[in-house]
Amino acid sequence: TDNDFKKLIKAIDTTKLHGHRDYVFIHLLTDTGMRVGECLSLKEDNVLNDRRAIFISSDICKGRKDRYVFYSPTMQRILNTWIDYKDRYLNTDLLFPTNKGTKMEITNMEKNVKKYVLRAGLNSNINCHHFRNQFGKRALMSGMSIYQLSVILGHSSIKVTEECYADLQVEDIRKSYQLHSPLENMTNK
């Protein structure tokens, strides 16, 4: 939930380099739907700030096809602040390096996220992949087409995306309907 996300973010000590990194990392996963490994492999030149996009090259992408993900103006501010901060202390082009400037391993980031989840008192089943799933669910509920979501997530086909999100709950569909009610949209203009 939105409250769970806020609790999680508050559980991170952003006064330390690794905490600030993890804070930005979680925000970026939430805003883009990237895979953990893709995000940890990013370099600063993958960030296309003028387009609020990130280029994910085929060599770091599970599907072995180049793709773009996009981020919000809020994420742009968070990301720019992080890059300026990181570049003051580390000499690396990696976007999310370790404190020594080397590539962060997936298992280490997963351990960090688990630590924040427990510190925040959230469901211990929440993991890094949860942010990708939440991105997909929220994108569909806000009206994104299954085709667009499939492309952004880098799925091999729309069928894969449909299978991943076939478990939408009645309450999720009800909330989405409220945004798209034909009668409400006609009378409230």
Helices and strands as residue ranges (DSSP letters): H 2-10, H 17-32, H 36-40, G 44-46, E 47-48, G 49-51, E 53-56, E 67-70, H 73-89, H 106-119, H 128-141, H 146-153, H 158-164, H 170-180, H 182-187
